[in-house]
Amino acid sequence: MGRHALRRLSPVDLLAAVCARVSEGTGLACVTDPADEPSPFYSATLAGIRPGRSKSMFLDVFEVQLHAVAAPSRTQAEVLAMVGDLSSAMCQDVVLPEPFALVRQDDMGLQAVKRDPTGEWHAIATYELTVSYGLMIK
């Protein structure tokens, strides 16, 4: 009898779930295409996917970069407040579609804070989401 490949979580579905969590938790839009989006807003990008390690589950680890973009200002205060709101929002688990299960959701820290050429402040925080897409049966 042959082995059947298990269906893995689509990166599109993962980003949609992350955006939903961020929008719900912060009250601001979270998009995957920030072109022409008026600030302030959040955007999510997928930085990578790698296999996870477990003796009992099939896992994928998704690295997601969450961008906080604040309105143009003289100080970083607004974007740093947005980072705090983002951190609070991401304390709640991202809700994934069935049959996938969120195993871990780790804050990997603030990667950068910079001013864009538009004058908007831009902060990047990285999160790792470990997702189970099946159990190993021996």
C-alpha positions in Angstrom: 0.0 0.0 0.0 1.4 3.4 -1.0 1.9 6.5 1.2 -0.4 9.4 0.7 1.0 13.0 1.1 -0.7 15.0 3.8 -2.1 18.4 2.8 -0.1 21.2 4.3 -1.4 24.7 5.3 -1.3 27.1 2.4 0.9 30.2 3.0 -2.1 32.2 1.7 -4.4 30.8 4.4 -1.7 31.4 7.0 -1.2 35.0 6.1 -5.0 35.5 6.0 -5.3 34.1 9.5 -2.4 36.3 10.8 -4.0 39.4 9.2 -7.3 38.6 10.8 -5.7 38.2 14.3 -3.8 41.5 13.9 -6.8 43.5 12.6 -9.0 42.1 15.3 -6.5 42.7 18.1 -5.3 46.2 17.0 -8.4 47.7 15.3 -6.2 48.7 12.3 -6.1 47.1 8.8 -3.6 44.4 8.2 -3.0 43.7 4.6 -0.7 41.5 2.4 -0.3 44.2 -0.3 0.5 47.6 1.3 0.5 49.5 -2.0 -1.7 52.6 -1.7 -2.8 51.7 1.8 -3.2 54.9 3.9 -1.2 54.9 7.2 -1.5 53.8 9.9 -1.7 50.1 9.0 -0.1 46.7 9.4 1.1 44.4 6.7 2.2 40.7 6.8 4.8 39.0 4.6 6.0 35.5 4.6 9.8 35.3 5.2 10.1 31.5 5.0 8.8 28.0 5.7 10.8 25.2 7.1 10.0 21.7 8.5 9.6 21.4 12.3 10.8 18.6 14.5 8.5 16.3 16.4 8.3 12.6 17.1 4.6 12.6 17.0 3.4 15.4 14.5 4.2 16.6 11.0 5.1 20.3 11.4 5.8 23.3 9.4 7.4 26.5 10.9 6.2 29.7 9.2 8.3 32.8 9.7 6.1 35.9 9.3 7.3 39.5 9.3 4.7 42.0 10.5 5.2 45.6 9.4 3.7 48.5 11.4 3.5 51.6 9.3 2.7 54.8 11.1 1.6 58.2 9.7 4.5 60.6 9.0 5.7 62.3 12.2 8.8 63.8 13.8 9.2 61.0 16.3 8.9 57.2 16.5 6.3 57.3 19.3 3.3 56.3 17.1 5.1 53.4 15.4 6.4 52.1 18.8 2.9 52.3 20.2 1.7 50.3 17.2 4.4 47.7 18.0 3.1 47.4 21.5 -0.5 47.0 20.2 0.8 44.3 17.8 2.5 42.5 20.6 -0.7 42.5 22.6 -2.7 41.3 19.7 -0.3 38.4 19.0 -0.5 37.2 22.6 -3.8 35.6 21.4 -3.4 32.5 19.2 -3.9 32.9 15.4 -7.0 30.8 14.5 -6.2 28.4 11.7 -8.6 26.6 9.4 -9.4 22.9 10.1 -7.7 20.4 10.2 -4.5 22.4 11.0 -3.4 23.1 14.6 -1.3 25.9 15.9 1.4 24.3 18.1 3.5 27.4 18.9 3.4 31.1 18.3 6.7 32.8 19.1 7.6 36.5 19.1 11.1 36.6 17.6 11.5 40.3 18.4 11.6 43.7 16.7 13.9 43.6 13.7 14.0 47.2 12.6 12.5 50.7 13.0 13.2 53.1 10.2 11.7 56.1 8.4 10.5 55.5 4.9 11.1 58.0 2.1 7.4 59.0 2.5 8.1 60.2 6.0 6.2 57.3 7.5 7.7 55.3 10.4 8.1 51.6 9.7 8.8 48.9 12.2 9.3 45.2 11.5 8.5 42.4 14.0 9.0 38.8 13.3 6.9 35.9 14.5 7.3 32.1 14.1 4.2 30.0 13.9 4.6 26.2 14.2 1.7 24.4 12.5 0.8 20.7 12.8 -0.7 19.2 9.6 -1.0 15.6 10.9 -0.1 13.0 13.4 2.5 10.3 12.9 1.1 6.8 13.4 3.4 3.9 13.9 
